[in-house]
Amino acid sequence: MILVSSCLLGLDTRYNGKNNSNDLLIEYSCYGKFIPICPEQLGGLSTPREPSEIIGGTGKDVMMGYCKILNCKGEDVTEQYVKGAKEVIKIIKMFPVKAAILKQKSPSCGSKRIYDGCFKGKIRDGEGVAAYILRENNIPIYSEEDINRELLEELIFNKI
């Protein structure tokens, strides 16, 4: 099984109530190997919701208690992001998950880059909370930017 950010599968789970539909992922969803996840929703946040960013750190720093996640109104939503990441770990303990395909730049799902915490659209290196906790549990993570037919076929048809 492969965890996939729900928004990439066309589900309207983004902060603004829309999605980041990825045609290739939707095409390959017919094989029944994807588990859609939205850590923000699993953590109790609504859709739509205010955009949030990690302030002064990365997903690892959030999990270690060194920094927080605030929404654009300055409200602390750290607890919900941490809860969502922990709920994702429950899923990988229930199902034979061998990889995750997550939405880049998200404070939950960003695997290589996240927003910088200033709410001005600037990106920096780092990973989100769910991406960090998945990596700590030895789940390989890919972003929508990494995927192609060859990789999906390798993941879906057990070639890797």
N, C-alpha and C positions, 0 to 999 in steps of 0.2 A: 504494500500500500504506500501511497505517496500523499503527504499533506500538501494542500495547495491553498494559498490565500483565496478566500471566497470571492473577493472582488475580481480576481483574475479569471474566474470561471463565469463572470457575468452577473453575479449576485450583487445586489445594490447594498453593499455593506461598508462602503467608504464613509468617511466622516461627513461628507456632504450628501449622503443618501444615493450616490451614484456608484458606478463600478469602473474597473480598469480592464474590461473584457479583453481577453487574449484569444484570438481565433484558433491558434494552434492548440492551446490547452483545451479549449472547448471541443475541438475536433477529436482529440484523444481521450476526452472524458467518457466516451462511449464504451471503453474497455473496462470500466468499473473499478479502476485501481486508485482513484483519487478520493481523498477525504477532504472536503472543503472545511476550512477553519477561518474564523475571524477572532483573533485573540482579544480584541477590544470588546466585542460582543460577549465573548466567553467570560470576560472580566466584569461584565455588568454595565458597560457603557451603551448608550442608546445609539440608534442610527435614525436620522442624522445626529451628529454631535459636533461640538466645537473642535477645530483642529488642535492637535497637541504636539509638543516637541520635548525631547529630552534636553534638560537645561544643565549645561556644564559637564557632560559626560556621555557615556554610552550605555547600552543595555546592561553590560556587566556592572558598571558603576551603580546603576539603579538597583540591580539585584543585591549588590553589596551594601546598599544604603548610603552611598556617597553622594548621590544626586537625586533629583526628582524629575517627574514629568508634569508639566503644566499645560493647561489649554490656553488658548489665545486670550482668555479673560483673566488669566492668572490663577485659576483654580487648580489645586493639586489633584491630579488623577493618577498618581503613582500607584496607589493601592489597587486600582482596577487593572492597570497594565501588568502588575506583578501577578495578580490573581489570574488574569487571562493566560499568561505564560505558564503558570502552574497547571491550569486546566488543559493546556496543550500537552503537557507532560503526561497527564492522566490518559490522554488519547493514545500516545505512543506506547503506553504500558498495556493498553487493551488490544491494540492491533499491531500486526507485524509491519510497522512503518520502516521503510528503508531509505527514505529521502524526503525532503521538503522543497517545494517551489514557492517562494515567498515574494511579496511585493517590495521592491527596492524603495528605499528612502523612508519607509514607515517607522515610527518609533517602536512598533512591535516587530514588524517583519523585515525591516531593512537588513540585508545580509552583509553589505560592504559599505553602504553609504546611508546616512540619515540627515535630516534637516539639522541645522546647527544650533537651534534653540532660540533664535532671534525673531522667528516668524516673518522673515523677509525673503523666503524662498532659496536661501543659500544652503548648499550641501557640504557635508564634510565626511571624512572617513569615519566609519564606526558601524556598529550593528545595533538593531533594536532588541528589546527585552526578550521576546519569544525566540528570535533568531539565536541570541546568546544561549538561552537555556536549552534549545535544541542541540546546538553545537556541543554544549557541555555534556549532553547525553548521547554523543556520537552519531547524530543524525546528519548526514551530508545535506548541505543547503545550497540551493540554486535560486537565482532570481529570474524574473521574466526576461531579463536581458541575456541570461546564459542559455536559455533553452532553444533547442532546434529539433527537427524531426529525429535526427540520429540519437541525440541524448534521450528524448522521450521514449523512443523504441528500446533503447538499452535499459532504461528504468522500468518500463512497463513489461517488457518481455524477458526480464531477468537476465539480461546480458552483462550487467555489472552487479 
